[in-house]
Each structure stands twice: as structure tokens, then as C-alpha cells.
Amino acid sequence: MSSDTVDKQNPGARGWLAQRWAAFHGWQARQHIQAEHRPGSGRRAALVTGAVFLALALLVAFIVSIWDWNWFRAPMARFASARMHREVTISGNLNVHLWSWNPTATVDGVHVANPAWAGPSPMADVGRIAVRIRLIPLLTGQLDLRRLEFDNPRVNLLRDAQGRTTWDFSNGQKTSPPLRLPPIRNFIINNGQLQVRDEIRKLTFNGTIDAHEQLGAQTRGFEMTGQGALNAQPFHLEVTGGPLLNIDRNKPYPFNADIRAGQTYVTAKGAVPKPFDFGHFYMDTTARGPDLADLYGLTGVPLPNTPPYSLHARLARNDHIYRLDGIGGRVGSSDLAGEIEVDASRPRTMLQADLRTQNLNFPDLGALFGGAPKAGPVASASQKVVAQHLAAENRIFPDTTLNTRKIRSIDADVTYKAVSIRNAPINLTSGSTRVKLNDGLLRAEPLALGLPQGKISGYVQLDARKPTPATDIDLRLSNARLESLFPFKFQGGSPFAGAVVGRAQLKGSGDSVHKAFANADGQVMVVSPGGEIRQSIAELMGVDVIKGLGLLNSNSKQTTPIRCAVANFQARKGVLTATHLVFDTEPVLVSGTGQINLDTERLAFRAQGHPKKFQLVRLLVPVDVEGPIRSPSLRVEKGQAFAQGGIAVALATALSPLAILLPFVDPGLAKDANCASMLADDAHKGAPVKSAPVKSAPLRTASR
């Protein structure tokens, strides 16, 4: 019956109900006041409350004691799978012991699958994982691991040819952070096994890992050892650490490392400032081996090819930044010092370096370009083989293939300075450059090579972004002197002196130095705008045998002015063709034609001296210079030339090679050639200088 119905049937009912409700509330209030003044009432309330909580605790304890913890295996596996982005399963028992100030838990049969691209084999199998923690710090939000133990862990790691890694748990979204574990008081690994296969670094490794309170020596508690192969060379690794008992989170944890890969040997002695925080460490390291490029398999950083090295430095890691300070030692027979910093957090590793050499042995640079026909005094076996091969074929440019994949994998900004240079093919005194590499584009600029007088400057660029690398060279010779650039001695002094300038612009494509030069296009020019030459040599170039031979026999130091000398070449598909080849002095003008083939590495030139007055002894046959670039030879045609050249054969054995030019004479007269007019003519018309006709020598090639 509703209240409206009650009101209609009995108008006084509503008032009666209100009175009864008020009386009830008054009674409740009186009872509350009496309870507050009754002796012992507070204690009884507290006892009741405590009894309730005790009953609840006993109930929870009873439930926990009979609970089957295996019920949590599936949720735990799903949580781990979501965090690791691959399937995680637990096939054994999960046991938890909560009733202690140091609760423990064990889980048996933990299996971690590989990502789908790595195949069906598991990444890790662990027989048992045992954990003990401190309860009180956990209540304050701190995880204090008193014990972490792994029994029979089996770990298989893989990096495929595409660069994918099975230990990347970021699902390819970002760079994986460094491994950081909470402080572990006691860390134990029983009978651990590790297998690594890296298809990019050409590395395989099979090793064991053990960690106990003490292993053998008193100072050893961690040990990882194993064997494998790196670049088809035997590989050995041994890493040891201090005792893993009562580890102090504020005390550095020491470790040693010993790595051997073929003839490469690396040692390290360092520490982790905060144990189990592998994002930070420091170590003093030494490295020696036949080639710095071989360290790629260990470091993942592409380094240039070098002769054998022996270096030391201090390596420190700060998250993704690795820094080498105090670098010192030798590369080849040259010293090296400086600093290097590597940032591994970027999509492409970034390398910055400031390197210095006090005394550079120039042949040590040959390995940087893939080899040279003459190796330095300190060279590896493979570098000696390359040098012997090039020397046997009388070649300069190596065929060693450039690894463009490595170049594209890293960015760099490197400065280098050589205070002094020795044993260079020309008289270099010093050198410096700044090399920048960005997304496969490498450029050395400014590039400066010092001379006793003058310098060579410009840039060298390598574009490895294309399927076929492209090379671009632009070098200038300025303020130089002939006598310092080519410090030859003739009869106790320099045979010539004077200013010389030049420029080389070449562009070519290819994945080796040889291929890049073999199809190069561009221009090369060398000009001596004035100077002087021994008059005896100038007369012989005429060829005035009587006067030239007399000056030679009298050991005359008389000189004659060099009015102008120009050598200009146009390069097309690796062949440099001389458009101007003129050497003008007071007694004679020499002109010539010819080519240099950078593919076959051979040259062929024909030079003709044009005396400016009548010569008593003459020979109409011009001189041919031909053969390999490294060792060309002089040649004259058979016939009357040899009949009249008997004096040349005799003088060749007694005097310098210049004596072979003595009988080469010509009765013609020639006018002086002017450098300014020739350069202007070359720049605007590209026509060859007009001189007496000279038959061009055929360019002989050689099969390789």
C-alpha cells in the first residue's frame, strides 16, 4: 500500500509514523552516549577490530598455503611475451614462498622463442630461475635482489644478413636501451651455454658462462669463455669478473677481457661503476693486429684498411656513447694519437675523431686505398701479396673492391694532421684533411699537402650512395718550385729551378681505385711559367751534341732560362691525351704528343726538339717514351737512327739517362712559345700549339 493510499484512508497515520521514527532516533542517541561513558568500551572495540583483521589474515594465509601458484604461469608468460615481442612459455612448476622477510620464488622450464624471421628454434631455454628478494625495501618501491640464479641456461643469438637481431626486444621501433639490472647481492649461473652467429660480422661463437661466489682464483667469480671463428679466422674469447658475493651497488665491479681473432689480439682491464648497469663502464684496452679493418667483427664500426698496428687507449661507455681517449701507438711505421667518439643511438652510427701523426711514413697510406706496388717496412702478409702482384704487373692502381655497404652504415666527421711526411713519391712535408661521411657521401675537404715551397690543396669525394661508387678529384698545385718538388741531383746540383703550378680535375666511377681511374674524365695541366735549366741539358734536347757534350764534360753549371713549359691533358674514359706538350728554353723548343692510359697503366709519348739555330750533328728521328707508367723506357726506330746514334749508346753507360738524347738533333729553327698565349689558346679554342710536325707514337697496350 502506497503512502498516498494510507493518507487517504487514515489522515492521522502519517503523523503517527513520524512520531515513531523520531522516538527511535532518540533512543539510538541515548545508547551511543551511554556507551561512550561505559568503562572499557574503547578496548573492547579495538579488540573486535583486531580480531576481524586477524581472522582475515588467517584466511588469506590459509588460502595462500593451499593455493596452486601454477595458476599464475599463464598470466606471467603472456606478460613476458608482450614485453619481449615473442612467445614466452613456462612448462615447469612455479613455486613461491612468501612467509619470510626474504621471500623466494622458483620457476622451471622457461622458453623464449625467436622472432618469426629467425625460424622455429628457441632463442633461450632456462632449466630453472630462482629469485630471492628483501621484503621491506619492496614495500618502499625498491627492488633489492638478494639472489638471482640460472640453472642450465641455453642462449642462441643471431644477426642475419639484413641486420636484424634476435636480441632486439623493441620490435624494431627504437634503439634498444643498454642492459640495466637491479643490484644483485649474489648472482649465480650454473652451466650456461651461449651460441652466437653474426652473418654481417662473419662471426660464430660457442661458449660457456659460469658465475659463482668463487671460480678458481680468489679474485674470480664470473667467467665466459669460448671458441669460434671471425672472418674465417680462429676466434677465442675470455671474460672474467670479480667474485659475485656480497656485491656493493656503490662499488665498481672489476672485469678483464682477452680476445683473439686470427692475428688480432685485444685485451681490456676495466670496471662497471654500478654493478649490473651495463650502460656505463670504462676500461684500459690494447689492440694489435694486421689491419684495423679487421676490428669491424668485434666493434661493428667500419674502420679503414691499415698496415699492422699496435695501439692503446681508454674506452668509456655512457649509454650509447663510446669514447676512446688517450689513443697512442703505431700504425705501420707511423705513430698515431688522438680521440674517437662513437654515437650508436642514431639509425647510422656516428663516428667523430681527432687524429694526429707526428711522423708519417707515406707508404703506410697504401693500405688505405687497397694496396700499393711498394709496401712499407711494416706490412701484413696480405698487403705484401698485393704489393708483389702490382709490382709484378708494373701497375700502380689496386683492384681491391670497396665495401660500399660498410660506408653506407656509418656517418663520420674526422680530422687528421700529419706534422711531417717521409718517403713520399714527391717531396711532401706535411698533410691535413677533414673527412665527412654522410649517408654514403664521403668528402675529404679541405685536403692540404705541404711542400718545401708551395702546397697541393683541394678535395677528394666518393659517392657510395649509387650502385656504382663515383669518385671526384679536384687538386691544385700552387706556389711550388721545380727544384723542391722533384729534388733530383745532376752533377752535384739541381738540373732545373723555377715556379710550377697545376691542377687535376678527374671524375670516374667504379668500386676500386683502378676502375675509378680506368673510366675517368676531366683535365690535368701542369705549367712552369718561368725558371732555369742547365744549359748542357737544354742543348742536348736540341740536340747540339758538340756544345752539349762539351758542357757536360766541363761539368758546367751554366743555366739557361725556361721561358715556358706546359703539359695539358684531356681525360676521356680513362685515357689522358696531350693537347699541349711544350718545353721552351733559349736554345731549344721541345714539343710532343702522346697519351696515358689509366686502365692499362701504360703511356706512349713522342718528343721532338726544335733547336733555334743550326746544329752540326743532327738526327731526324724523334724520341719515343713508352711502356708502363711506373717504368717507361726511351725508344728510337731502327735504321739510320741507330747508325748515327752510336755516341748515345756509349754515353748512356757513362753518363746519366739524359745522355741517350745527345745524338737526337734537328736542323730546324723554332720560335719561342709564350705561356700566356698557349694558355689562352687552350682555354678558348682547345687547339694544340703550333710547332714543327711530330709523328704521334702509337699507344701500346698490355693484356693483364
Order of alpha helices (4+ residues) and beta strands (2+ residues): alpha-alpha-alpha-alpha-beta-beta-beta-beta-alpha-beta-beta-beta-beta-beta-beta-beta-beta-beta-alpha-beta-beta-beta-beta-alpha-alpha-beta-beta-beta-beta-beta-alpha-beta-alpha-beta-alpha-alpha-beta-beta-beta-beta-beta-beta-alpha-alpha-alpha
